[in-house]
């Protein structure tokens, strides 16, 4: 049972890390990140669009 809990947490961590990488790549390329990635990271997609870019 411990192995299942560890695997689930590891997969969750990898899922969040994937969202971080995806959102960072999108912003680096001056694109809006996928709303699902932003939500997974705790960022409101509507509020993200309001950010002024310099």
SULMO-V490880 format. One record per residue. RES is the residue in one small letter. SS is DSSP state (~ for helix, > for strand, _ for the rest). D_LAST is the distance of its C-alpha to the last C-alpha in Angstrom with 1 decimal. Layout:
# SULMO-V490880
res=RES ss=SS d_last=D_LAST
res=RES ss=SS d_last=D_LAST
This chain:
# SULMO-V490880
res=x ss=_ d_last=49.7
res=x ss=~ d_last=47.5
res=x ss=~ d_last=46.4
res=x ss=~ d_last=45.1
res=x ss=~ d_last=43.1
res=x ss=~ d_last=41.6
res=x ss=~ d_last=40.8
res=x ss=~ d_last=39.2
res=x ss=~ d_last=36.9
res=x ss=~ d_last=36.1
res=x ss=~ d_last=35.2
res=x ss=~ d_last=33.0
res=x ss=~ d_last=31.2
res=x ss=~ d_last=30.8
res=x ss=~ d_last=29.5
res=x ss=~ d_last=26.8
res=x ss=~ d_last=25.9
res=x ss=~ d_last=25.7
res=x ss=~ d_last=23.3
res=x ss=~ d_last=21.0
res=x ss=~ d_last=21.2
res=x ss=~ d_last=20.7
res=x ss=~ d_last=17.7
res=x ss=~ d_last=16.1
res=x ss=~ d_last=17.1
res=x ss=~ d_last=15.7
res=x ss=~ d_last=12.2
res=x ss=~ d_last=12.5
res=x ss=_ d_last=13.7
res=x ss=_ d_last=11.1
res=x ss=_ d_last=13.9
res=x ss=_ d_last=14.8
res=x ss=_ d_last=17.2
res=x ss=_ d_last=20.8
res=x ss=~ d_last=21.5
res=x ss=~ d_last=24.5
res=x ss=~ d_last=22.6
res=x ss=~ d_last=20.3
res=x ss=~ d_last=23.5
res=x ss=~ d_last=25.2
res=x ss=_ d_last=22.6
res=x ss=_ d_last=23.0
res=x ss=_ d_last=19.7
res=x ss=_ d_last=20.3
res=x ss=~ d_last=18.9
res=x ss=~ d_last=18.7
res=x ss=~ d_last=16.6
res=x ss=~ d_last=14.3
res=x ss=~ d_last=13.5
res=x ss=_ d_last=12.6
res=x ss=_ d_last=9.6
res=x ss=_ d_last=6.5
res=x ss=_ d_last=3.8
res=x ss=_ d_last=0.0
